[in-house]
Amino acid sequence: MNATDRTPADLLRSALVADPGRPLVTFYDDATGERVELSVATFANWVAKTANLLQGDLSAGPGDRVALLLPAHWQTAVWLIACASVGAVADVAGDPAAADVVVSGPDSLEAARACRGERVALALRPLGGRFPRPPEGFADYAVEVPGQGDRFVPFAPVDPEEPALVVAGAEYSGDEVVRRAVADSAPLGLTGPGARLLSGLPYDTWDGLSAGLYAPLAAGGSVVLCRNADRLDEEGFAKRVESERVTAVHR
């Protein structure tokens, strides 16, 4: 990161300048066998497209609340930084009825229908696949995002002092997210560029979000994000740690 970074989107821009080709997020789902690896450049491209969808098609802007009804997943990480890019508040597991936009996985569609604003559904299928049949009343993210622009410019400047994230009942500004992520880096074992943290924590607490995205991004490292890792036995887990060259584990 740079000393001038004050939002999560700033952290991603700095990572893109420093080393666009290095891994940033490696995602495993041990219920499906999926493995996806995104470099900084690829992750940033997904963020730009998602931010353009959010700002353009969904009409979200600074201060708007986006309820993220999503598990720990690489696409959730994309949405978190896309919200920060627009200036919208990422409300993790937030109340859809109080949100301007809701983004839902396949298991929370009924709850998401309480949102009176725009609704987006993610199938969370391997390789970002679409729903076989789009849920009624929702835009299918996998259908809508590919045609969005590869570069993003916010319509209005993002104020780092304004709310950017709500998780587990706590609200954080963009600047607070960055400062907390930096402070978490060393305790999490992210001691320098190239550090690689494996996280099996859910995304419903600050600790899970920090280990699973923000701290590795701030430290110039990367995260191996594991969903359903409890399905791995100890031998399988040890093999993953070795094969992925993990330097720190939190689960």
C-alpha positions as CSV (number, residue, x, y, z in Angstrom):
1,M,0.0,0.0,0.0
2,N,0.9,3.7,-0.3
3,A,0.8,6.2,2.5
4,T,-1.9,8.0,0.6
5,D,-4.3,5.0,0.5
6,R,-7.4,5.8,2.4
7,T,-10.0,3.4,1.0
8,P,-10.1,-0.3,0.1
9,A,-10.3,0.8,-3.6
10,D,-7.0,2.8,-3.1
11,L,-5.4,-0.4,-1.8
12,L,-6.3,-2.3,-4.9
13,R,-5.0,0.5,-7.1
14,S,-1.7,0.5,-5.3
15,A,-1.5,-3.3,-5.7
16,L,-2.2,-3.0,-9.4
17,V,0.7,-0.5,-9.8
18,A,3.1,-2.5,-7.7
19,D,2.7,-6.0,-9.3
20,P,-0.4,-6.7,-11.4
21,G,0.5,-10.2,-12.2
22,R,0.9,-11.6,-8.7
23,P,-1.9,-13.8,-7.1
24,L,-4.3,-11.9,-4.9
25,V,-7.2,-14.3,-4.2
26,T,-7.1,-18.0,-4.6
27,F,-10.5,-19.5,-3.8
28,Y,-11.5,-23.1,-2.9
29,D,-14.9,-24.5,-2.4
30,D,-14.5,-28.0,-0.9
31,A,-18.2,-28.8,-1.4
32,T,-17.8,-28.6,-5.2
33,G,-14.0,-29.0,-5.8
34,E,-13.8,-25.6,-7.3
35,R,-10.5,-23.7,-7.4
36,V,-10.1,-20.2,-8.9
37,E,-7.0,-18.1,-8.8
38,L,-7.2,-14.4,-9.5
39,S,-4.2,-12.2,-10.0
40,V,-4.3,-8.5,-8.9
41,A,-5.0,-7.5,-12.6
42,T,-7.8,-10.1,-13.0
43,F,-9.4,-9.2,-9.7
44,A,-9.2,-5.5,-10.5
45,N,-10.9,-6.1,-13.8
46,W,-13.8,-7.9,-12.1
47,V,-14.0,-5.0,-9.6
48,A,-14.1,-2.4,-12.4
49,K,-16.9,-4.3,-14.2
50,T,-18.9,-4.7,-11.0
51,A,-18.5,-1.1,-10.0
52,N,-19.7,0.0,-13.5
53,L,-22.7,-2.3,-13.1
54,L,-23.4,-0.9,-9.6
55,Q,-23.0,2.7,-10.6
56,G,-24.5,2.6,-14.0
57,D,-27.2,-0.1,-14.3
58,L,-28.1,-0.2,-10.6
59,S,-27.8,3.6,-10.0
60,A,-25.9,3.3,-6.7
61,G,-23.8,6.1,-5.5
62,P,-22.0,7.4,-2.4
63,G,-23.9,6.6,0.8
64,D,-26.3,4.1,-0.8
65,R,-26.5,0.8,1.1
66,V,-25.8,-2.5,-0.6
67,A,-26.8,-5.5,1.4
68,L,-24.4,-8.4,0.6
69,L,-26.2,-11.7,1.4
70,L,-23.2,-13.7,0.3
71,P,-20.7,-16.3,1.8
72,A,-17.0,-16.0,1.9
73,H,-16.3,-16.3,-1.9
74,W,-14.1,-14.6,-4.4
75,Q,-17.1,-12.9,-6.0
76,T,-18.0,-11.5,-2.5
77,A,-14.5,-10.0,-2.3
78,V,-15.1,-8.4,-5.7
79,W,-18.3,-6.8,-4.5
80,L,-16.7,-5.5,-1.3
81,I,-14.1,-3.5,-3.3
82,A,-16.6,-2.5,-6.0
83,C,-18.8,-0.9,-3.3
84,A,-15.8,0.9,-2.0
85,S,-15.0,2.1,-5.5
86,V,-18.4,3.6,-6.0
87,G,-18.6,5.0,-2.4
88,A,-21.6,2.7,-1.5
89,V,-21.8,1.1,1.9
90,A,-21.2,-2.6,1.8
91,D,-23.6,-4.0,4.4
92,V,-22.6,-7.6,5.0
93,A,-25.6,-9.8,5.9
94,G,-27.5,-6.6,6.1
95,D,-31.3,-6.1,6.2
96,P,-32.5,-6.2,2.6
97,A,-35.6,-4.1,3.5
98,A,-33.3,-1.3,4.5
99,A,-31.0,-1.5,1.5
100,D,-31.0,0.4,-1.8
101,V,-29.5,-2.6,-3.5
102,V,-29.4,-6.3,-2.5
103,V,-26.8,-8.8,-3.8
104,S,-27.8,-12.4,-3.0
105,G,-26.4,-15.8,-3.3
106,P,-28.7,-18.7,-4.3
107,D,-29.5,-19.6,-0.6
108,S,-30.9,-16.2,0.4
109,L,-33.1,-15.2,-2.5
110,E,-36.3,-15.3,-0.5
111,A,-34.9,-13.0,2.2
112,A,-33.5,-10.7,-0.5
113,R,-37.0,-10.1,-2.0
114,A,-37.6,-7.7,0.9
115,C,-35.5,-5.1,-0.9
116,R,-37.6,-2.6,-2.7
117,G,-34.6,-1.4,-4.8
118,E,-32.5,-3.2,-7.3
119,R,-31.8,-6.9,-6.8
120,V,-28.9,-8.9,-8.1
121,A,-28.4,-12.7,-7.8
122,L,-25.2,-14.6,-7.9
123,A,-25.3,-18.3,-8.7
124,L,-21.9,-18.8,-7.1
125,R,-21.2,-21.6,-9.6
126,P,-17.7,-22.6,-10.7
127,L,-16.0,-20.1,-13.1
128,G,-18.6,-17.5,-12.3
129,G,-21.4,-19.4,-14.2
130,R,-24.9,-18.1,-14.5
131,F,-28.1,-19.5,-13.2
132,P,-29.7,-22.2,-15.5
133,R,-32.9,-20.0,-15.1
134,P,-32.6,-16.5,-13.7
135,P,-34.5,-16.0,-10.4
136,E,-37.6,-13.9,-11.0
137,G,-37.2,-10.3,-9.9
138,F,-33.4,-10.4,-10.0
139,A,-30.7,-9.5,-12.4
140,D,-28.3,-12.4,-13.0
141,Y,-24.8,-11.1,-12.2
142,A,-23.1,-13.5,-14.5
143,V,-25.2,-12.3,-17.4
144,E,-25.0,-8.6,-16.6
145,V,-21.3,-8.1,-15.7
146,P,-19.4,-9.3,-18.7
147,G,-20.5,-6.5,-20.9
148,Q,-19.5,-3.8,-18.4
149,G,-16.5,-1.5,-19.0
150,D,-13.0,-2.6,-18.0
151,R,-12.2,0.7,-16.4
152,F,-14.1,2.5,-13.7
153,V,-14.4,6.2,-12.8
154,P,-16.8,7.2,-10.1
155,F,-19.3,9.9,-10.9
156,A,-18.5,11.6,-7.5
157,P,-15.3,11.5,-5.4
158,V,-15.4,8.9,-2.6
159,D,-15.0,10.4,0.8
160,P,-12.7,8.1,2.9
161,E,-14.4,9.5,6.1
162,E,-17.8,8.4,5.1
163,P,-19.3,4.9,6.0
164,A,-18.0,2.2,3.7
165,L,-18.6,-1.1,5.5
166,V,-21.1,-2.5,8.0
167,V,-20.4,-6.0,9.5
168,A,-21.6,-7.7,12.7
169,G,-23.4,-4.5,13.7
170,A,-20.3,-2.3,13.5
171,E,-19.8,0.5,10.9
172,Y,-16.4,1.5,9.5
173,S,-15.4,4.4,7.2
174,G,-13.1,3.6,4.3
175,D,-10.2,5.1,6.2
176,E,-11.0,2.9,9.2
177,V,-11.0,-0.2,7.0
178,V,-7.6,0.6,5.7
179,R,-6.1,1.5,9.1
180,R,-7.5,-1.6,10.7
181,A,-6.3,-3.8,7.8
182,V,-2.8,-2.4,8.1
183,A,-2.8,-3.0,11.9
184,D,-4.0,-6.6,11.5
185,S,-1.3,-7.5,8.9
186,A,1.5,-8.4,11.3
187,P,-0.6,-10.3,13.9
188,L,-2.1,-12.3,11.0
189,G,1.4,-13.3,9.9
190,L,1.4,-11.0,6.8
191,T,4.9,-9.7,7.4
192,G,5.9,-8.7,3.9
193,P,5.3,-8.9,0.2
194,G,4.7,-12.5,-0.9
195,A,3.1,-13.5,2.4
196,R,0.2,-15.9,1.7
197,L,-2.6,-16.3,4.3
198,L,-5.0,-19.2,4.2
199,S,-8.4,-18.2,5.7
200,G,-11.3,-20.6,6.4
201,L,-13.2,-17.9,8.3
202,P,-16.6,-16.7,7.2
203,Y,-17.2,-13.2,6.0
204,D,-19.7,-12.3,8.7
205,T,-17.2,-10.7,11.1
206,W,-14.5,-8.1,10.8
207,D,-11.9,-10.8,11.6
208,G,-13.2,-12.9,8.7
209,L,-13.2,-10.0,6.3
210,S,-9.7,-8.8,7.4
211,A,-8.1,-12.2,7.1
212,G,-10.0,-13.1,3.9
213,L,-9.4,-9.9,2.0
214,Y,-8.4,-6.6,3.5
215,A,-5.3,-7.4,5.4
216,P,-3.6,-9.4,2.6
217,L,-4.5,-6.6,0.2
218,A,-3.0,-4.0,2.5
219,A,0.2,-6.0,3.2
220,G,1.0,-6.7,-0.5
221,G,0.3,-10.4,0.1
222,S,-2.4,-12.8,-1.0
223,V,-5.2,-14.9,0.5
224,V,-6.2,-18.6,0.0
225,L,-9.9,-18.3,0.7
226,C,-11.5,-21.6,1.6
227,R,-15.2,-22.3,1.8
228,N,-16.4,-25.5,3.3
229,A,-12.9,-26.3,4.4
230,D,-14.3,-28.5,7.2
231,R,-14.8,-31.2,4.6
232,L,-11.0,-31.5,4.3
233,D,-9.2,-34.0,6.6
234,E,-6.0,-33.0,8.2
235,E,-3.9,-34.7,5.6
236,G,-5.8,-32.9,2.8
237,F,-5.5,-29.6,4.6
238,A,-1.7,-30.0,5.1
239,K,-1.3,-30.8,1.4
240,R,-3.1,-27.6,0.5
241,V,-1.0,-25.5,2.8
242,E,2.1,-27.0,1.2
243,S,0.9,-26.8,-2.4
244,E,-0.3,-23.2,-2.1
245,R,2.9,-22.1,-0.3
246,V,0.9,-20.8,2.6
247,T,2.8,-18.8,5.2
248,A,0.0,-18.2,7.8
249,V,-3.3,-20.0,8.6
250,H,-6.5,-18.7,10.2
251,R,-9.6,-20.9,10.4
